[in-house]
């Protein structure tokens, strides 16, 4: 290892100034006055990052100093896109200038722990960048090492400079382990999980325990696929008796699907602080999301006693309608809350848009109009960027950016998108993923390894993410969320690329006119339906989705010949609309002795079971003909198709992933072609299979098709044949499908590059499926 720069390491530096507050802070680290004095000193010396940090510590030590801090005009001290939070990025363009400024400070104040720490991280970023360049077999254009300050001395490497600065930081830190803690957090935020583990592991045996460090260590270990070690770290962190920390820990472990543990942590926090409304809200939120509906009602009742009229509690109460399967009541309650809230930019607008897709009391035109209405205030409030430096040529590699937070475990976006990321032709397309979620598992790592670059955008607001995307020179930015929970529609309203498209994550127009294209196919998005789309229509030649299972699911054995016919739907309860229940009741009446198996996350709840039984009873279907199943793991769920003969597609919101899963497991599907994207997915899949005779155009045809399939003596012998047929169809032709997607991207870019204002990129060869005229209101 080369010798570090002696000045950078503090050697030969003047003694600490007599008025330096650091020695006093090491004795009384919670002295707000000392932190306030430090913030003022940093402000005088034009060191805003350090001033903001000191201000945060002063406020944490004594909230009463807020008024004094405001006079310093330090800006937004908590903005994750500014100040020292930028040390959580993989690289900084202005790192060299910061290093010189901070080194000057350490020469003046050699005991300045904070500035040594920032120096250590800046050198750490450069060391990581240098190592990455070496791995690629290239060198960065600009020198990464700092220039020597002593004539004739060897150049220190970034790693040497980091180690020297970190040693100084650890020597002068006011709390044991604080330097390694922050280094680990910044590395984790920058996507360097292994580096975070290296830093944070050194703090495992700290006394007193550093519970926050253990929490971040657990997350870093999860991202490194060291599951057992991560769970141990989280368990040790949960021994904290700080209710605020326990709530933070609960949010983090829940983001990784440890929902039982998250609930236990929140309950522990409530045992320490029984009347804390934010903790009750966090508990009710998780209970709702994991379909613990009775528990959620109890938590909401407690909140109503503690804080009557609490807005988020009202929103969760509205959501309970949907968890029970009542989309219309949920939508109406949400709209009432949005009107009362008087905030048109509220994410509640997206919740309303999403709920409307399930509501069979609305026409296709009404749903499209509602989406436009909900998005209009977003576009009015956010200025659209119109100028981009991207060269308008088609003779180069296209830069594609995907924005998603859903590349994890069983999420449909992951199931469909992970195979696509692994098949992109990187000679034609440069692929960047802007990962906006906190969940990071085995599948996320596979996605990360498949792309040219991966940006952790979970802590960036829309403006900061826009700047990042523009800096990356993205030509075509693809939204994979629509109005779902992880959406970043504000980013797309600002516009972050010359061409923007929405795809896969939301089966409907977003209502946002600044998204240029919706990717569909000639069935889900026919030219005749152009009036239902705020975006232009870009059609893939076969189906909008391609099925390439990321895991192996063996076919179950055939069902016994004498067993009664079992129809099934494994869709969530919101899809069990009044029209769907009436339709399926007709099917059961038409096939004597048949049964209906329904499986959904909320069906473990007695409340939901009782409601469904009542709904079917109103149509003459007794409870003994219904089998209601709650959630299970994906592999187990796929094997449950072994007890199913025929899958029934719901309406107006068809199955997407569930339909393709049923077909893959050898179960035939009956669908009713609807009048918009969300109601035509089943028709798209079956048309690509050539199974037009299983696509109904009205309720009577749907019942007749189901009865005909049930009477087929070869029904239970056809599982292997159906999987083979699916595997040989355009639905599973992944290489061909990805090629068509890339060709469609190229056509989108060409329309922009050639300044052609078109609204339809028609598929070159549409499936042979008759398209109805544009639907009229009922």
C-alpha positions, 0 to 999 in steps of 0.5 A: 500500500502506498503512503498516504498524503501526510497533510491529508492524514493530519500529520504535521497539522496545527494543534486543535484550536482552543475554541473548537467545540469537538472536545466538549462534544465528546464529553456532552454529545447532546449539548444543543448549544455546542451543536448550534455553535458548530453549525454557525461556525460551519456556516461562516466557513461556507461548509453547508453540509457540515452546518446542516448536520450540526443543525440536525443534531442541535434540533435533535438534542433540544427542539427549542433551538428551532427558531435560532436555527431558522436564522441560519437559512440552511435550506431543507436539511432533510432533503435526501437529494441534497447536502451530505445525503449525496454521499449515499450516491455511487459517485459525485461529479464535484468530488474533487472540489469537495475534497480540496475544501474539506482537506483545507478545513482539517488542516485548520481544525484537525479534530473536526470529526465530521469533516474527516468523515466526509473526506473518508466517504469521498475517497471511498466513492473514488476508490469504488469507482476505480475498482469498478473501472479496473474490473471493466478493464478500463481506466477512468478518463480523469485521474481518480487519485488526488494529486500529491501535495509533497514533491516527490511523494508517491501518489496516494490511491483513493483507498489509501486516502480513504483509510487515512481519513477514516482513521482520523475520523474514528480517532476523533468521533464523539460516539464510538462507532459513529464513523463506521455507521455512517460509512456503512449507511452511505455505502448501502444507499449507494447500492454497495451492500458488500461494502456496507456489511464490511463497515457495519459488521465491525459494530456488532459487538459495540457496547452499548449496542448500536441498534441503528447500525444493526438495522442497517446491517440487517438490510445490507446482509439481505441485499447480499443474500445472507438471509440467516445473518440478516435475520439475526441482525434484525432480531438483535436490533429489535431489543431496543426500547426506543419506540421511535426506532422500533417503528422505523425498524418495523417499516424496514423489515416490512419492506422485505416482507417480514410482516409478522415481525413488523407487526410484533415490533409495532406492538412492542412500540405501543406497549411502551407508548400506548396512545401514539397515533402514528404507531397505531396508523403504521400498525393498521396500514400493515394489517390492511395490506396483509389482509388482517381485516378484523385486526385492522378494524380494531386498530382503526377503532382505537385511532378513532378514540385517540384522534377522531377524524384522522385523515389516514385512518379515514383512508384505511377505512375506505380501503376496507371496502375493497379488501372485502371485495366492494370496489364501488363503495371503496371508490366513492369513499376515496373520492369523498376523501379526496374532495375533502382533502382539497389536495389534487396532487394527493396520491389518493388520486391514483388509488381512485383511478386504480379502484375504478378499474374494478368497478363494474358500475362504470363504463369504459368511457367513464373510467377513461374520463376519470383518469384524465380528470385525476391527472389534469391537476398533476400536469397543471402543477408540474412544469414539463421539460421540453428540451433535451440534448439527446442526438436525434439520430436513429443510427446509434444505440438507444438508451432505455430507462425503466422506472420500477420498484417492483422487481421482487418475489411474487410481484407480477411486474417481476414475473414478466419483466425479469426474463425480458431484462435478461434477453435485451440485446445490449448491442441495440439497447443500453438498459438502465433500471431506476429502482424506486422500491425498498424491497431487494431480494434474490430476484432484484439481484438477478435484475440488477445483474442483467442491466447495464446500470442500476440506479437506486432511486428510492430516496430521490424525489421526482425532481432529483430523479428527473435530474439523474435520468437526464444526466444519464442521457436516457432516450426512452423512459418506460413507466412500469407502475401506472397508478399502482402503489410504487408509481412515480407519475410526478416524474413522468409529468415533469418529463425526464426523457424525450420519449416516455411510455407506460407498459406492463404494470397498469392495464389501462391508460394512465390519463397522463398526456405527457406519457407519449405511448402506451404499449399494448397489442391489437386486442387490448388496445385496438385503434378503434379504442384510441379515444380511451387513451391519453397516450398514443397506442404502440402495438406489439404484434402478438400479446402485450405480455409474454410468459416465461416463468422464472421458476419451475412449476411441475404439472400436477397429476390428473384429477380423478375421473369421478370427482365433480367439476371444479371451476376456480379463480385465484384472483384478488377479492376486488375482482369478484365484482357483482357482475362476475358473481352473477356470471359465475352463479349462472355457470354453476347452475348450468353444470350440475354438481360443480363447485367453485374454488376461490383463492385470494389473500383476503379469503382467510378472513371470516368477514370476506368469506361471509360476504361472498357466501351471501353474494352467491346465496342471492343467486341461488348458490349454496355455501357447500358449492364454494371452496374459499382459500386464503393466501399461500406461497407461489409454488404452493399456489401453482400446485393448487391448480391440480384441484382445478378443472377450468379457470373462470376469468373475472370481469370487468378486470380480467386476470393477467398473471393468474390467467397465464399461471392457470394456462401454464398449469394445464387449466383451460380458461374461459374469458369474456371480452370487455370494452377496455384494456383491463377487460380484454387481457384474457382475450389477448392471451387466448387469441394468441393461443388460437383458442378463440372458441373460449372467448365469449362476447356476452354472458350467455356465450360465457356460460355456454363455453364453460358448460361445453368444456365441463362436458368434454370427456378429455378435459382432465387428460389435457394438462400436458397438451395445454402446457405444450401448446402454450409453450409453442405459442407466441405467448412463450416465444420470449426471444421473438417477443423481446425483439418485437419490443425493441423494434417497437422502442426503435419505432417510438424513437424514430417518430421523435427523431424524425419529428413525426406527430403520430398517435398509432404504431400499429402492429405489423401482424395482428392476431385474427380476432374481430375487434368491436367498434368503440364502446358506447356508454351503457 
